[in-house]
Amino acid sequence: MCENSLMPRFLYTLLLYGLLPFAPIKLLWRGLRRQPEYLHHWGERFGFYRGVPAQPVIWLHCVSVGETRAAAPLVLALQARYPRHRILFTHTTPTGRVTSEQLFGDKVDRVYLPYDTPGAVARFLRHFKPEIGLILETELWFNLIAACHARQIPLLLVNARMSAKSAHGYGKVARLTEQGLARLSAIAAQTEQDKQRLQSLGAQNVSICGNLKFDVEPPADADALGTALREQLGELVGRNRPVFLAASTREGEEEQILDAIRAADVPQLLTILVPRHPQRFAEVGQLLKKRGFSYLQRSRLAHVTAEEATALNVEVILGDSMGEMFTYYAACDLAFIGGSLLPYGGQNLIEACAMGKPVLVGPHTFNFEAAAEFAIADRAAWRVRDSGELAKAMQRLLGDAEARQAMGWAAIEFSRSAGGAVQKVCDLVGRYLR
């Protein structure tokens, strides 16, 4: 390989080594200020692991919660097809790690993926010796890709998406991106747009397999748990109240959502507000107090009497729990999907649709571009441009049971219409793993 072709990754690696001394400081700050889980398993982040795998390893990298949940049906399919292999999850965030624990327990292994330095990556690959690796969505770790390529470990980018914004960002390091994408064994893109953007950046061997999130089945007990939650809320804060869910909200959005709730002025409205990141639960609680909203934490419902709740005149339930999103969807009458009022790109609306709920999204849904457009075209979802339109949509839908029911049926049909990605990805894996 010529010197010029090595230069982009050399500079990338040099930058990583320059930042590496600050990594413990960042972990310590996050652990002390936000999530104590960041204080654990530091060795893994530098490529040091315990316990040698006793079975051949199929490795999946899922950064955080969304990717881990999307991988769930794929993991089940891979376990059925390759029973002699062991699934290894790697994560970047503690919430991703907790999610895989909730979904699979000890049926899979899980560690943190190390920082993308050559030494740490080499230690990871020597320790686990994966027979194949699958990276979900848009995570490109260039030293990891190069190391797998050099060791002839097939590395696939699956459920791959590439928004226009991300493509622009990767285009700023075009040579590095082109080298990384070209060394991947195969890429399974979600849509034709994703495929075209990836190819424009230098990707090869790209096929369209659809979105794994369409194949995520709601838990069998989701409806029962939602009914139980709705019953519990009825006993505590009053029955027959319309329930609005603001799901996976991001920083700066809660203020706009609270403005919409006040402007909508829906009689007896009860809102379930679920921040996307657990480290923000306390922050959002303080915001509710500041804005004059009476609220209860989901984690305290079992410890509050009906008399206490009645005295509080509760308007909001703060969803400060993990792994209950399907329960919240089952319990609500109308769901707004967060991350979309501000330019975060939106969160997954497919889960709400699979639960048969009418869905509202904001103007910024580039993370789920195709899914959002299809859902809107199928009349399973409405798009609102700002808090004012959100208030009007809440007024209309929470006052019209027939309209909500029609959207709910459309949502179920939409969520079932684009399945099959799991089978296509499994078939792709089969080309590289015997």
C-alpha positions, -999 to 999 in steps of 0.1 A, spaced: 0 0 0 14 34 -9 23 60 16 -4 84 4 -31 59 11 -19 54 46 -17 91 55 -55 97 62 -57 69 88 -23 79 102 -35 114 109 -68 100 123 -49 77 146 -26 106 157 -56 126 166 -70 97 187 -38 93 206 -38 130 213 -73 128 228 -68 95 246 -53 110 278 -85 130 283 -107 98 280 -105 90 318 -114 126 326 -145 124 304 -155 90 319 -150 103 354 -170 135 347 -199 116 331 -199 91 360 -199 117 387 -223 141 371 -246 120 350 -244 82 351 -224 62 377 -222 34 352 -195 53 333 -172 46 363 -173 8 356 -154 -14 331 -127 11 322 -104 -16 312 -127 -28 284 -126 7 268 -88 3 264 -90 -33 251 -85 -54 283 -111 -81 289 -117 -111 311 -131 -145 303 -121 -163 271 -151 -173 250 -158 -210 249 -177 -209 216 -171 -193 182 -182 -157 184 -206 -137 162 -200 -101 172 -226 -72 169 -217 -36 177 -247 -16 189 -237 19 202 -267 25 224 -304 18 231 -319 22 196 -294 0 178 -296 -26 206 -334 -28 203 -332 -29 165 -308 -59 168 -331 -80 189 -350 -99 162 -317 -103 143 -300 -118 174 -329 -143 178 -326 -153 142 -288 -157 144 -291 -178 175 -315 -201 158 -294 -204 127 -260 -207 144 -267 -225 178 -230 -234 183 -220 -198 182 -221 -172 210 -234 -137 204 -211 -109 216 -226 -75 220 -203 -45 221 -216 -11 232 -204 25 237 -229 37 262 -240 22 296 -277 25 285 -270 3 255 -254 -22 278 -283 -22 302 -307 -26 273 -290 -58 261 -291 -71 297 -328 -64 298 -334 -81 264 -312 -111 266 -297 -116 301 -270 -142 301 -280 -156 267 -254 -133 251 -221 -117 262 -216 -80 263 -186 -56 267 -176 -21 257 -160 -17 224 -125 -2 229 -114 32 218 -104 30 181 -66 29 186 -46 2 169 -34 -14 201 -68 -15 218 -85 -29 187 -58 -56 183 -63 -67 219 -101 -69 214 -98 -90 183 -71 -113 198 -92 -119 229 -126 -127 213 -115 -139 178 -149 -131 162 -157 -152 131 -178 -123 118 -186 -87 129 -218 -67 123 -218 -30 130 -253 -15 131 -263 17 114 -236 44 108 -207 37 131 -174 38 112 -143 31 133 -115 32 108 -88 14 127 -112 -13 137 -122 -17 100 -86 -19 89 -77 -45 116 -106 -67 106 -96 -64 70 -60 -73 77 -71 -104 98 -96 -114 71 -125 -111 96 -157 -104 76 -171 -71 88 -206 -60 77 -223 -27 81 -260 -36 86 -292 -16 89 -270 11 75 -284 46 71 -267 77 59 -286 110 62 -276 140 41 -262 156 72 -240 126 80 -229 122 44 -218 158 44 -198 152 76 -181 121 63 -174 139 30 -151 163 49 -128 134 55 -135 118 21 -103 98 16 -105 83 51 -142 75 47 -137 60 12 -109 37 25 -130 26 55 -161 19 35 -142 0 8 -127 -24 34 -161 -35 47 -171 -69 34 -206 -59 27 -232 -32 35 -269 -37 41 -286 -3 36 -320 5 48 -332 24 17 -322 33 -19 -313 68 -6 -290 54 20 -274 31 -6 -268 60 -30 -252 82 -3 -230 54 9 -218 47 -26 -211 83 -33 -187 82 -3 -169 51 -18 -189 22 -4 -188 -11 -24 -210 -42 -23 -241 -24 -10 -275 -40 -11 -309 -28 2 -322 -50 31 -347 -27 47 -350 -15 83 -345 -41 111 -367 -19 133 -397 -30 113 -391 -65 124 -391 -57 161 -420 -74 177 -437 -57 207 -432 -79 238 -460 -104 243 -470 -88 276 -468 -51 263 -506 -47 261 -512 -63 295 -485 -41 311 -500 -10 294 -534 -19 307 -521 -24 342 -503 9 341 -534 27 328 -554 11 357 -528 21 382 -529 57 369 -567 56 370 -566 47 407 -541 73 416 -549 104 394 -584 98 381 -600 75 356 -610 82 320 -584 109 316 -569 112 280 -532 102 281 -507 119 259 -472 104 256 -441 125 248 -416 97 241 -378 100 240 -376 137 243 -343 156 240 -328 186 256 -347 218 247 -378 200 235 -395 196 268 -401 233 271 -418 233 237 -439 203 246 -450 219 279 -460 250 259 -481 228 236 -498 211 266 -508 244 281 -519 258 247 -539 226 238 -559 230 271 -573 194 268 -596 188 298 -582 164 324 -552 157 302 -525 134 317 -491 135 300 -464 109 303 -431 126 296 -401 102 289 -367 118 284 -345 100 260 -315 99 283 -317 87 320 -291 112 331 -317 139 323 -345 126 346 -337 150 375 -332 179 351 -366 174 335 -381 171 369 -367 205 379 -381 219 346 -416 206 355 -414 223 389 -402 255 374 -430 256 348 -456 249 375 -466 213 364 -476 189 392 -459 156 385 -452 121 398 -422 100 389 -430 66 374 -406 50 398 -427 63 428 -462 53 416 -462 21 438 -453 42 469 -479 69 465 -515 67 479 -545 78 459 -551 105 486 -516 119 481 -519 118 443 -553 135 444 -539 162 466 -511 168 441 -536 172 412 -511 154 390 -507 166 354 -475 148 343 -460 114 349 -422 116 345 -411 84 329 -379 78 349 -377 40 342 -358 19 317 -371 -7 293 -408 4 295 -413 22 263 -437 -4 248 -457 -3 281 -459 35 278 -471 32 241 -497 6 252 -510 29 279 -513 61 259 -540 75 235 -516 96 214 -478 95 211 -454 123 201 -419 110 191 -391 131 205 -359 143 190 -379 158 161 -390 192 173 -354 203 173 -327 191 148 -317 159 165 -331 137 137 -359 121 155 -363 88 174 -379 55 163 -416 59 155 -420 23 143 -425 9 179 -454 33 185 -469 23 151 -465 -14 160 -486 -8 191 -513 7 170 -510 42 183 -516 75 163 -482 92 160 -471 128 159 -436 138 147 -418 171 144 -401 186 113 -367 169 120 -368 132 113 -337 127 91 -326 97 113 -358 79 102 -363 97 70 -380 70 49 -399 55 78 -414 89 87 -423 98 52 -440 64 46 -459 66 79 -472 101 70 -481 89 35 -500 59 50 -519 83 74 -503 65 104 -486 97 115 -489 135 113 -461 160 111 -462 192 131 -438 220 125 -437 236 160 -453 236 194 -483 256 181 -491 229 155 -484 202 182 -510 218 204 -536 219 176 -529 183 167 -534 172 203 -567 191 205 -580 175 174 -569 139 179 -576 137 217 -611 150 210 -618 126 181 -618 89 191 -627 78 155 -597 97 140 -574 81 166 -587 47 158 -583 51 121 -547 63 126 -541 34 149 -552 8 123 -531 26 97 -501 25 120 -504 -13 125 -506 -18 87 -477 5 81 -455 -13 107 -463 -47 91 -457 -35 55 -419 -33 54 -408 -64 73 -383 -89 61 -350 -71 69 -339 -98 94 -342 -126 69 -322 -106 43 -294 -97 68 -293 -133 79 -289 -144 43 -261 -119 39 -243 -132 70 -246 -167 56 -224 -157 27 -195 -150 50 -202 -174 80 -204 -212 76 
